[in-house]
Amino acid sequence: MTKRPAPRRHLPTSPFKAPADPVLKHFTLGDRVSHDQHGLGKVIAVEASGEAMLVDFGSQQTRIVSPYYGMHKL
């Protein structure tokens, strides 16, 4: 798994706009999803905290943790 670098902080004196906060993705039980590495799948379990979910990709079941990079709802 590739680690993402920490985002740079925005200086108040910068002439550029502050970066927008990423949109949190919400998935529910039974949603069809597409993942960049694993392909097409279906959400079969969601943890109560919303921190992770279990997705069935046909050949394997994988636990995907938030913020769900590379996953899109179909």
Backbone as XML, in Angstrom:
<?xml version="1.0"?>
<chain id="A" units="angstrom">
  <residue number="1" name="MET">
    <atom name="N" x="0.841" y="-1.161" z="0.000"/>
    <atom name="CA" x="0.000" y="0.000" z="0.000"/>
    <atom name="C" x="0.898" y="1.240" z="0.000"/>
  </residue>
  <residue number="2" name="THR">
    <atom name="N" x="0.547" y="2.207" z="-0.792"/>
    <atom name="CA" x="1.334" y="3.419" z="-0.905"/>
    <atom name="C" x="0.897" y="4.419" z="0.152"/>
  </residue>
  <residue number="3" name="LYS">
    <atom name="N" x="1.872" y="4.970" z="0.866"/>
    <atom name="CA" x="1.560" y="5.984" z="1.867"/>
    <atom name="C" x="1.431" y="7.332" z="1.180"/>
  </residue>
  <residue number="4" name="ARG">
    <atom name="N" x="0.453" y="8.098" z="1.588"/>
    <atom name="CA" x="0.259" y="9.429" z="1.033"/>
    <atom name="C" x="0.977" y="10.435" z="1.924"/>
  </residue>
  <residue number="5" name="PRO">
    <atom name="N" x="1.667" y="11.411" z="1.306"/>
    <atom name="CA" x="2.352" y="12.401" z="2.130"/>
    <atom name="C" x="1.349" y="13.302" z="2.850"/>
  </residue>
  <residue number="6" name="ALA">
    <atom name="N" x="1.788" y="13.843" z="3.965"/>
    <atom name="CA" x="0.935" y="14.760" z="4.720"/>
    <atom name="C" x="0.699" y="16.013" z="3.881"/>
  </residue>
  <residue number="7" name="PRO">
    <atom name="N" x="-0.521" y="16.546" z="3.910"/>
    <atom name="CA" x="-0.794" y="17.754" z="3.112"/>
    <atom name="C" x="-0.012" y="18.948" z="3.668"/>
  </residue>
  <residue number="8" name="ARG">
    <atom name="N" x="0.370" y="19.825" z="2.771"/>
    <atom name="CA" x="1.081" y="21.026" z="3.196"/>
    <atom name="C" x="0.110" y="21.987" z="3.855"/>
  </residue>
  <residue number="9" name="ARG">
    <atom name="N" x="0.596" y="22.700" z="4.863"/>
    <atom name="CA" x="-0.275" y="23.655" z="5.533"/>
    <atom name="C" x="-0.357" y="24.927" z="4.707"/>
  </residue>
  <residue number="10" name="HIS">
    <atom name="N" x="-1.467" y="25.602" z="4.810"/>
    <atom name="CA" x="-1.699" y="26.832" z="4.068"/>
    <atom name="C" x="-1.279" y="28.019" z="4.927"/>
  </residue>
  <residue number="11" name="LEU">
    <atom name="N" x="-0.406" y="28.860" z="4.405"/>
    <atom name="CA" x="0.036" y="30.036" z="5.136"/>
    <atom name="C" x="-0.981" y="31.168" z="4.963"/>
  </residue>
  <residue number="12" name="PRO">
    <atom name="N" x="-1.309" y="31.871" z="6.018"/>
    <atom name="CA" x="-2.292" y="32.946" z="5.917"/>
    <atom name="C" x="-1.845" y="34.092" z="5.008"/>
  </residue>
  <residue number="13" name="THR">
    <atom name="N" x="-0.544" y="34.229" z="4.783"/>
    <atom name="CA" x="-0.042" y="35.303" z="3.922"/>
    <atom name="C" x="0.054" y="34.887" z="2.459"/>
  </residue>
  <residue number="14" name="SER">
    <atom name="N" x="-0.320" y="33.663" z="2.142"/>
    <atom name="CA" x="-0.230" y="33.168" z="0.779"/>
    <atom name="C" x="-1.248" y="33.860" z="-0.128"/>
  </residue>
  <residue number="15" name="PRO">
    <atom name="N" x="-0.853" y="34.199" z="-1.367"/>
    <atom name="CA" x="-1.802" y="34.819" z="-2.296"/>
    <atom name="C" x="-2.746" y="33.791" z="-2.935"/>
  </residue>
  <residue number="16" name="PHE">
    <atom name="N" x="-2.510" y="32.515" z="-2.676"/>
    <atom name="CA" x="-3.331" y="31.464" z="-3.259"/>
    <atom name="C" x="-4.420" y="31.031" z="-2.292"/>
  </residue>
  <residue number="17" name="LYS">
    <atom name="N" x="-5.504" y="30.510" z="-2.832"/>
    <atom name="CA" x="-6.609" y="30.025" z="-1.995"/>
    <atom name="C" x="-6.182" y="28.763" z="-1.247"/>
  </residue>
  <residue number="18" name="ALA">
    <atom name="N" x="-6.783" y="28.573" z="-0.097"/>
    <atom name="CA" x="-6.533" y="27.356" z="0.675"/>
    <atom name="C" x="-7.165" y="26.176" z="-0.062"/>
  </residue>
  <residue number="19" name="PRO">
    <atom name="N" x="-6.522" y="24.998" z="-0.034"/>
    <atom name="CA" x="-7.114" y="23.840" z="-0.713"/>
    <atom name="C" x="-8.430" y="23.445" z="-0.041"/>
  </residue>
  <residue number="20" name="ALA">
    <atom name="N" x="-9.349" y="22.992" z="-0.858"/>
    <atom name="CA" x="-10.655" y="22.571" z="-0.349"/>
    <atom name="C" x="-10.521" y="21.251" z="0.400"/>
  </residue>
  <residue number="21" name="ASP">
    <atom name="N" x="-11.331" y="21.060" z="1.428"/>
    <atom name="CA" x="-11.338" y="19.807" z="2.164"/>
    <atom name="C" x="-11.890" y="18.710" z="1.259"/>
  </residue>
  <residue number="22" name="PRO">
    <atom name="N" x="-11.308" y="17.490" z="1.315"/>
    <atom name="CA" x="-11.826" y="16.414" z="0.463"/>
    <atom name="C" x="-13.245" y="16.022" z="0.877"/>
  </residue>
  <residue number="23" name="VAL">
    <atom name="N" x="-14.036" y="15.649" z="-0.109"/>
    <atom name="CA" x="-15.406" y="15.232" z="0.135"/>
    <atom name="C" x="-15.394" y="13.818" z="0.710"/>
  </residue>
  <residue number="24" name="LEU">
    <atom name="N" x="-16.064" y="13.623" z="1.845"/>
    <atom name="CA" x="-16.123" y="12.299" z="2.445"/>
    <atom name="C" x="-17.123" y="11.445" z="1.674"/>
  </residue>
  <residue number="25" name="LYS">
    <atom name="N" x="-16.718" y="10.237" z="1.373"/>
    <atom name="CA" x="-17.582" y="9.327" z="0.625"/>
    <atom name="C" x="-18.355" y="8.463" z="1.611"/>
  </residue>
  <residue number="26" name="HIS">
    <atom name="N" x="-19.634" y="8.248" z="1.342"/>
    <atom name="CA" x="-20.474" y="7.417" z="2.189"/>
    <atom name="C" x="-20.998" y="6.250" z="1.361"/>
  </residue>
  <residue number="27" name="PHE">
    <atom name="N" x="-20.799" y="5.057" z="1.880"/>
    <atom name="CA" x="-21.281" y="3.849" z="1.224"/>
    <atom name="C" x="-22.217" y="3.130" z="2.182"/>
  </residue>
  <residue number="28" name="THR">
    <atom name="N" x="-23.230" y="2.475" z="1.641"/>
    <atom name="CA" x="-24.175" y="1.733" z="2.456"/>
    <atom name="C" x="-24.159" y="0.264" z="2.032"/>
  </residue>
  <residue number="29" name="LEU">
    <atom name="N" x="-24.756" y="-0.547" z="2.852"/>
    <atom name="CA" x="-24.829" y="-1.978" z="2.598"/>
    <atom name="C" x="-25.523" y="-2.243" z="1.261"/>
  </residue>
  <residue number="30" name="GLY">
    <atom name="N" x="-24.899" y="-3.044" z="0.408"/>
    <atom name="CA" x="-25.483" y="-3.404" z="-0.882"/>
    <atom name="C" x="-25.068" y="-2.510" z="-2.037"/>
  </residue>
  <residue number="31" name="ASP">
    <atom name="N" x="-24.326" y="-1.452" z="-1.788"/>
    <atom name="CA" x="-23.878" y="-0.562" z="-2.867"/>
    <atom name="C" x="-22.921" y="-1.296" z="-3.793"/>
  </residue>
  <residue number="32" name="ARG">
    <atom name="N" x="-23.077" y="-1.070" z="-5.088"/>
    <atom name="CA" x="-22.132" y="-1.574" z="-6.074"/>
    <atom name="C" x="-21.021" y="-0.550" z="-6.198"/>
  </residue>
  <residue number="33" name="VAL">
    <atom name="N" x="-19.757" y="-1.001" z="-6.178"/>
    <atom name="CA" x="-18.624" y="-0.080" z="-6.187"/>
    <atom name="C" x="-17.589" y="-0.518" z="-7.217"/>
  </residue>
  <residue number="34" name="SER">
    <atom name="N" x="-16.744" y="0.428" z="-7.566"/>
    <atom name="CA" x="-15.604" y="0.160" z="-8.420"/>
    <atom name="C" x="-14.362" y="0.635" z="-7.680"/>
  </residue>
  <residue number="35" name="HIS">
    <atom name="N" x="-13.345" y="-0.225" z="-7.620"/>
    <atom name="CA" x="-12.110" y="0.115" z="-6.934"/>
    <atom name="C" x="-10.975" y="0.076" z="-7.952"/>
  </residue>
  <residue number="36" name="ASP">
    <atom name="N" x="-10.048" y="1.028" z="-7.857"/>
    <atom name="CA" x="-8.963" y="1.127" z="-8.831"/>
    <atom name="C" x="-8.084" y="-0.115" z="-8.873"/>
  </residue>
  <residue number="37" name="GLN">
    <atom name="N" x="-7.849" y="-0.774" z="-7.744"/>
    <atom name="CA" x="-6.992" y="-1.965" z="-7.708"/>
    <atom name="C" x="-7.780" y="-3.264" z="-7.835"/>
  </residue>
  <residue number="38" name="HIS">
    <atom name="N" x="-8.923" y="-3.357" z="-7.152"/>
    <atom name="CA" x="-9.635" y="-4.632" z="-7.043"/>
    <atom name="C" x="-10.727" y="-4.823" z="-8.083"/>
  </residue>
  <residue number="39" name="GLY">
    <atom name="N" x="-11.205" y="-3.773" z="-8.702"/>
    <atom name="CA" x="-12.234" y="-3.886" z="-9.728"/>
    <atom name="C" x="-13.629" y="-3.677" z="-9.170"/>
  </residue>
  <residue number="40" name="LEU">
    <atom name="N" x="-14.602" y="-4.378" z="-9.771"/>
    <atom name="CA" x="-16.003" y="-4.228" z="-9.382"/>
    <atom name="C" x="-16.319" y="-5.066" z="-8.155"/>
  </residue>
  <residue number="41" name="GLY">
    <atom name="N" x="-17.176" y="-4.517" z="-7.285"/>
    <atom name="CA" x="-17.526" y="-5.243" z="-6.077"/>
    <atom name="C" x="-18.835" y="-4.762" z="-5.492"/>
  </residue>
  <residue number="42" name="LYS">
    <atom name="N" x="-19.202" y="-5.379" z="-4.359"/>
    <atom name="CA" x="-20.450" y="-5.056" z="-3.668"/>
    <atom name="C" x="-20.154" y="-4.970" z="-2.177"/>
  </residue>
  <residue number="43" name="VAL">
    <atom name="N" x="-20.645" y="-3.911" z="-1.535"/>
    <atom name="CA" x="-20.440" y="-3.726" z="-0.096"/>
    <atom name="C" x="-21.295" y="-4.750" z="0.642"/>
  </residue>
  <residue number="44" name="ILE">
    <atom name="N" x="-20.643" y="-5.587" z="1.481"/>
    <atom name="CA" x="-21.392" y="-6.626" z="2.195"/>
    <atom name="C" x="-21.443" y="-6.373" z="3.695"/>
  </residue>
  <residue number="45" name="ALA">
    <atom name="N" x="-20.619" y="-5.440" z="4.202"/>
    <atom name="CA" x="-20.659" y="-5.099" z="5.622"/>
    <atom name="C" x="-20.057" y="-3.712" z="5.825"/>
  </residue>
  <residue number="46" name="VAL">
    <atom name="N" x="-20.661" y="-2.946" z="6.732"/>
    <atom name="CA" x="-20.153" y="-1.622" z="7.081"/>
    <atom name="C" x="-20.002" y="-1.573" z="8.591"/>
  </residue>
  <residue number="47" name="GLU">
    <atom name="N" x="-18.827" y="-1.156" z="9.077"/>
    <atom name="CA" x="-18.617" y="-1.050" z="10.513"/>
    <atom name="C" x="-19.469" y="0.079" z="11.075"/>
  </residue>
  <residue number="48" name="ALA">
    <atom name="N" x="-19.897" y="-0.064" z="12.314"/>
    <atom name="CA" x="-20.778" y="0.916" z="12.946"/>
    <atom name="C" x="-20.138" y="2.301" z="12.999"/>
  </residue>
  <residue number="49" name="SER">
    <atom name="N" x="-18.825" y="2.348" z="13.175"/>
    <atom name="CA" x="-18.141" y="3.640" z="13.250"/>
    <atom name="C" x="-18.002" y="4.292" z="11.882"/>
  </residue>
  <residue number="50" name="GLY">
    <atom name="N" x="-18.217" y="3.531" z="10.798"/>
    <atom name="CA" x="-18.071" y="4.062" z="9.450"/>
    <atom name="C" x="-16.621" y="4.167" z="9.018"/>
  </residue>
  <residue number="51" name="GLU">
    <atom name="N" x="-15.722" y="3.605" z="9.809"/>
    <atom name="CA" x="-14.298" y="3.706" z="9.529"/>
    <atom name="C" x="-13.840" y="2.720" z="8.451"/>
  </residue>
  <residue number="52" name="ALA">
    <atom name="N" x="-14.546" y="1.621" z="8.297"/>
    <atom name="CA" x="-14.150" y="0.613" z="7.317"/>
    <atom name="C" x="-15.376" y="-0.155" z="6.841"/>
  </residue>
  <residue number="53" name="MET">
    <atom name="N" x="-15.187" y="-0.890" z="5.740"/>
    <atom name="CA" x="-16.261" y="-1.741" z="5.221"/>
    <atom name="C" x="-15.650" y="-2.961" z="4.558"/>
  </residue>
  <residue number="54" name="LEU">
    <atom name="N" x="-16.457" y="-3.984" z="4.428"/>
    <atom name="CA" x="-16.041" y="-5.225" z="3.789"/>
    <atom name="C" x="-16.689" y="-5.274" z="2.415"/>
  </residue>
  <residue number="55" name="VAL">
    <atom name="N" x="-15.865" y="-5.476" z="1.383"/>
    <atom name="CA" x="-16.353" y="-5.467" z="0.009"/>
    <atom name="C" x="-16.047" y="-6.807" z="-0.635"/>
  </residue>
  <residue number="56" name="ASP">
    <atom name="N" x="-17.051" y="-7.392" z="-1.302"/>
    <atom name="CA" x="-16.889" y="-8.654" z="-2.026"/>
    <atom name="C" x="-16.568" y="-8.332" z="-3.474"/>
  </residue>
  <residue number="57" name="PHE">
    <atom name="N" x="-15.361" y="-8.700" z="-3.916"/>
    <atom name="CA" x="-14.942" y="-8.453" z="-5.293"/>
    <atom name="C" x="-15.032" y="-9.715" z="-6.144"/>
  </residue>
  <residue number="58" name="GLY">
    <atom name="N" x="-15.802" y="-10.685" z="-5.711"/>
    <atom name="CA" x="-15.969" y="-11.919" z="-6.465"/>
    <atom name="C" x="-14.931" y="-12.959" z="-6.063"/>
  </residue>
  <residue number="59" name="SER">
    <atom name="N" x="-13.675" y="-12.721" z="-6.378"/>
    <atom name="CA" x="-12.628" y="-13.684" z="-6.049"/>
    <atom name="C" x="-12.113" y="-13.526" z="-4.625"/>
  </residue>
  <residue number="60" name="GLN">
    <atom name="N" x="-12.375" y="-12.382" z="-4.002"/>
    <atom name="CA" x="-11.903" y="-12.141" z="-2.645"/>
    <atom name="C" x="-12.789" y="-11.128" z="-1.940"/>
  </residue>
  <residue number="61" name="GLN">
    <atom name="N" x="-12.753" y="-11.168" z="-0.617"/>
    <atom name="CA" x="-13.433" y="-10.166" z="0.200"/>
    <atom name="C" x="-12.344" y="-9.341" z="0.870"/>
  </residue>
  <residue number="62" name="THR">
    <atom name="N" x="-12.457" y="-8.019" z="0.750"/>
    <atom name="CA" x="-11.415" y="-7.134" z="1.238"/>
    <atom name="C" x="-11.999" y="-6.084" z="2.171"/>
  </residue>
  <residue number="63" name="ARG">
    <atom name="N" x="-11.276" y="-5.820" z="3.262"/>
    <atom name="CA" x="-11.663" y="-4.761" z="4.190"/>
    <atom name="C" x="-11.014" y="-3.473" z="3.696"/>
  </residue>
  <residue number="64" name="ILE">
    <atom name="N" x="-11.823" y="-2.484" z="3.371"/>
    <atom name="CA" x="-11.353" y="-1.199" z="2.874"/>
    <atom name="C" x="-11.585" y="-0.163" z="3.973"/>
  </residue>
  <residue number="65" name="VAL">
    <atom name="N" x="-10.548" y="0.602" z="4.307"/>
    <atom name="CA" x="-10.658" y="1.594" z="5.375"/>
    <atom name="C" x="-10.864" y="2.993" z="4.787"/>
  </residue>
  <residue number="66" name="SER">
    <atom name="N" x="-11.472" y="3.857" z="5.602"/>
    <atom name="CA" x="-11.726" y="5.236" z="5.207"/>
    <atom name="C" x="-10.410" y="5.960" z="5.058"/>
  </residue>
  <residue number="67" name="PRO">
    <atom name="N" x="-10.233" y="6.841" z="4.130"/>
    <atom name="CA" x="-11.158" y="7.650" z="3.340"/>
    <atom name="C" x="-11.485" y="7.071" z="1.969"/>
  </residue>
  <residue number="68" name="TYR">
    <atom name="N" x="-11.297" y="5.792" z="1.752"/>
    <atom name="CA" x="-11.726" y="5.076" z="0.552"/>
    <atom name="C" x="-11.130" y="5.648" z="-0.735"/>
  </residue>
  <residue number="69" name="TYR">
    <atom name="N" x="-9.806" y="5.881" z="-0.751"/>
    <atom name="CA" x="-9.149" y="6.340" z="-1.970"/>
    <atom name="C" x="-9.307" y="5.308" z="-3.066"/>
  </residue>
  <residue number="70" name="GLY">
    <atom name="N" x="-9.635" y="5.748" z="-4.255"/>
    <atom name="CA" x="-9.741" y="4.863" z="-5.406"/>
    <atom name="C" x="-11.048" y="4.102" z="-5.488"/>
  </residue>
  <residue number="71" name="MET">
    <atom name="N" x="-12.014" y="4.376" z="-4.625"/>
    <atom name="CA" x="-13.293" y="3.676" z="-4.663"/>
    <atom name="C" x="-14.400" y="4.646" z="-5.050"/>
  </residue>
  <residue number="72" name="HIS">
    <atom name="N" x="-15.265" y="4.166" z="-5.961"/>
    <atom name="CA" x="-16.355" y="5.005" z="-6.452"/>
    <atom name="C" x="-17.645" y="4.211" z="-6.465"/>
  </residue>
  <residue number="73" name="LYS">
    <atom name="N" x="-18.740" y="4.867" z="-6.123"/>
    <atom name="CA" x="-20.057" y="4.229" z="-6.138"/>
    <atom name="C" x="-20.566" y="4.185" z="-7.575"/>
  </residue>
  <residue number="74" name="LEU">
    <atom name="N" x="-21.158" y="3.059" z="-7.965"/>
    <atom name="CA" x="-21.715" y="2.929" z="-9.321"/>
    <atom name="C" x="-23.183" y="3.274" z="-9.338"/>
  </residue>
</chain>
